[in-house]
Amino acid sequence: MTSKQRSYLKGLAMTIDPIFQIGKSSLTPELTEAVQEAIDKRELIKVSVLKNCFDDPKMIAEALADRTRSEVVQVIGKKIVLYKKNKDNPKIELPR
């Protein structure tokens, strides 16, 4: 992903709300599966890490991206933005 594409996705992510919250149980298989389903439908999602989760948000982002085969767009504080292009029906057109 180029810096221009990443910047475009960051701009889109500013307007969306987090759809998942990661708490003290951190990454569970159920949460990973739910994130996988959401990212397949939406392409761009935001995840919030709660204060009672003691894992590093950057480590959580990398693990989620690895498990869902997506890309980390950004991690700011306790907010994670992930992107995965939908091969069948792309909704977001990235700049070249």
Secondary structure, DSSP 8 states (H G I E B T S, - for coil): --HHHHHHHHHHHTTS---EEE-TT-S-HHHHHHHHHHHHHHSEEEEEE-TT--S-HHHHHHHHHHHHT-EEEEEETTEEEEE---SSS-------
